[in-house]
Amino acid sequence: MKTNWIFSILTLVCFYGHAQQVDPGPQVRHVIDLFGVKNKGLWVQVFAGLSHKGDPYSLVLGHDLKEYKGILMQLESNDSFFVEGPYHADQFKLIIQDSNYTHLGFLLAEVYETGLRARWMDTGKESGMFIELMKKHREGFATPVCSSHNWYQSFSGLMDKDQVFVQLQTDIDQRIYGTLSVPQKLTGYIVTGDCEDQECKIMNLRMHDYFGERIKEFRLEKINESQFKTEENFKNKFKLIEHWNANAKQKFICKNKVLPGIKIYAQYLQLNDREFDQWLHAFLDKWADQVVNYYQNAPVEKIREFSAYIDIDWVHKDWVTGIFRFEEPWSEETRNLSFNYDRKNNRIVSIDELFEKEFDYKKYFDDYIAWKKQEMMSVNTSNRFKLYVQTEKFSHWTLRPEGFCFSSDFNRVWGNRKIIIPYALLQDKIRKTGPLRKMY
């Protein structure tokens, strides 16, 4: 395959909002031919979307109410695969084959009015990738740059008579994660869960403390654009129902940068705050340039993929804070980088400028984190967990509604842990002329 590309010393070819136009006509005709003489009573649909790695795909899928046959295409590489299997209206499992009819795996999907939520699994069903596909017109369609279901949203309301502030964002395969803050009690919780429907109007959520211990489960259901209903079984005795106010959703933006041997994918939040959006855009472009400069002299044996994602800790009128998750060519491990953006002064804030000069904040935080780590190990006494906590530095700091937050690196076994140090413990140490002066 020959790839056409343009490269200069200062810039990459960037695919921002330019949708990739595709003519599905030949594939539609090919799918009809796959059914042979039974091609009179067919329904053929065209879908397009992205994998969770940012690869664009199209799917032309036909059925006769008995079986599916179709063509799945990776649009950048122009590789095509045949899919087939028994017909089911709500979900299906299809066999994936290449042009030589070699079995490559399975395409599992849930069917919605607007599209498919699919998973490509290998033949052993041990690994795979997610592909979100939206239904398109057969006359031609545009591959979306970023999934329409990637969003961040915050909520405020009551839980167990306490005022709470909740921040959620989507993950791949309609999963949800985020945090629930209880500022009056100087504490917070990690929230994870799943959407019941493609539009995520109903979410089933689980709440853990920052040590990882499960606290409760609850259900969040959309009433309208500004209000959600929460429902929990309080101590398994009776139902508690509250209504939360929802802020406007903030969409994530995705972009790909492609050169021979390199593919870079970034997903980031857009707030319609010109200064913040420009800063973030420039920061990720600079990161992408560093990746290319590091890797551009490597032999083109196979495409290497690098990515950047953001976990949001706090979106506030004065702050945007969070943690970047980078996959980079110079490391086998995911790199975590926290940021604290001051929206009043349009800049990144360092921890050094937050406190009075005579206060040894480094020693204070080190001692507090060491104490909290001992507390974690007293809750979970397994040797594996103790080894994890002892070696984890909790070095990624962010500002959160309930206090200073120190996060762990993401761990495949233990997930993400946080240690909160309430602002109230340090209010007399915070610099009176510093960025946090308005909090006290």
Long-range contacts (C-beta under 8 A, 24 or more apart in sequence): 1-77, 1-78, 3-258, 3-260, 5-258, 5-259, 5-260, 7-259, 12-257, 12-259, 12-264, 12-288, 12-289, 12-292, 13-257, 13-258, 13-259, 14-255, 14-257, 15-145, 15-255, 15-256, 15-257, 15-258, 16-145, 16-255, 17-145, 18-145, 19-142, 19-143, 19-144, 19-145, 20-56, 20-75, 20-142, 20-143, 21-140, 21-141, 21-142, 22-48, 22-58, 22-75, 22-140, 22-141, 22-142, 22-143, 23-140, 24-58, 24-60, 24-136, 24-138, 24-140, 24-141, 25-138, 27-58, 27-60, 27-71, 27-73, 28-60, 28-138, 30-60, 30-71, 31-60, 31-61, 31-62, 31-69, 31-70, 31-71, 32-62, 34-62, 34-69, 34-70, 34-82, 34-84, 35-62, 35-64, 35-69, 38-64, 41-65, 44-138, 45-135, 46-135, 46-136, 46-137, 46-138, 46-141, 47-115, 47-116, 47-133, 47-134, 47-135, 47-136, 48-133, 48-134, 48-136, 48-141, 48-142, 48-143, 48-144, 49-115, 49-131, 49-132, 49-133, 49-134, 49-143, 49-144, 49-147, 50-131, 50-132, 50-143, 50-144, 50-146, 50-147, 50-254, 51-120, 51-129, 51-130, 51-131, 52-129, 52-130, 52-131, 52-172, 52-173, 53-129, 53-265, 53-305, 53-307, 54-254, 54-256, 54-263, 54-265, 54-267, 54-307, 56-143, 57-131, 57-133, 57-143, 58-141, 58-143, 59-83, 59-116, 59-118, 59-133, 63-87, 68-92, 68-94, 70-94, 72-96, 72-107, 75-143, 76-258, 83-107, 96-120, 109-133, 110-198, 112-197, 112-198, 114-198, 115-198, 117-173, 117-174, 117-198, 119-173, 130-172, 130-173, 145-253, 145-254, 145-255, 145-256, 146-251, 146-252, 146-253, 146-254, 146-255, 146-267, 147-254, 148-251, 149-174, 149-198, 149-199, 149-200, 150-251, 150-252, 150-254, 150-267, 151-249, 151-250, 151-251, 151-252, 152-249, 152-250, 152-252, 152-269, 152-312, 152-315, 153-246, 153-247, 153-248, 153-249, 153-250, 154-246, 154-247, 154-315, 155-220, 155-228, 155-244, 155-245, 155-246, 155-247, 156-244, 156-245, 156-247, 157-230, 157-242, 157-243, 157-244, 157-245, 158-242, 159-218, 159-230, 159-232, 159-242, 160-234, 160-240, 165-401, 166-191, 166-244, 167-312, 167-313, 167-314, 167-315, 168-203, 169-252, 169-311, 169-312, 170-195, 170-200, 170-252, 174-198, 174-200, 176-200, 176-203, 176-205, 177-311, 178-312, 179-313, 179-400, 180-207, 181-400, 181-401, 181-402, 182-402, 183-401, 183-402, 186-402, 186-403, 186-420, 186-422, 186-424, 187-402, 187-420, 188-400, 188-401, 188-402, 188-418, 188-420, 189-215, 190-415, 190-416, 190-418, 210-417, 210-418, 210-419, 210-420, 211-375, 211-376, 211-379, 211-380, 211-417, 212-380, 212-414, 212-415, 212-417, 213-379, 220-244, 222-246, 250-315, 257-288, 257-292, 259-292, 259-296, 260-300, 261-295, 261-298, 261-299, 261-300, 261-301, 261-302, 261-303, 261-304, 262-291, 262-292, 262-295, 262-296, 262-303, 262-304, 262-306, 263-303, 263-304, 263-305, 263-306, 264-288, 264-291, 264-292, 264-305, 264-306, 264-307, 264-308, 265-305, 265-306, 265-307, 265-308, 266-307, 266-308, 266-309, 267-307, 267-308, 267-309, 267-310, 268-308, 268-309, 268-310, 269-310, 269-312, 269-315, 269-320, 269-322, 271-315, 271-320, 273-320, 273-343, 275-343, 275-346, 276-320, 276-341, 276-343, 276-346, 279-341, 279-346, 279-348, 284-308, 287-326, 291-328, 291-329, 294-328, 294-329, 294-330, 295-329, 298-329, 304-329, 311-416, 313-338, 313-398, 313-399, 313-400, 313-405, 313-407, 314-398, 314-399, 314-400, 314-401, 316-343, 316-401, 317-343, 318-342, 318-343, 318-344, 318-438, 319-343, 319-399, 321-398, 321-399, 321-400, 322-398, 323-396, 323-398, 323-407, 325-410, 334-409, 334-410, 336-396, 336-407, 336-409, 336-410, 337-396, 338-396, 338-397, 338-398, 338-407, 339-398, 340-397, 340-398, 340-399, 342-435, 344-435, 345-435, 349-435, 351-397, 353-431, 353-434, 353-435, 354-430, 354-431, 354-434, 354-435, 354-436, 355-426, 355-429, 355-430, 355-431, 355-434, 356-429, 356-430, 356-431, 356-432, 359-429, 361-429, 364-426, 364-429, 365-397, 365-404, 365-406, 365-421, 368-419, 368-421, 369-394, 369-406, 369-419, 372-419, 373-419, 376-417, 384-413, 385-414, 388-413, 388-414, 392-417, 394-419, 399-436
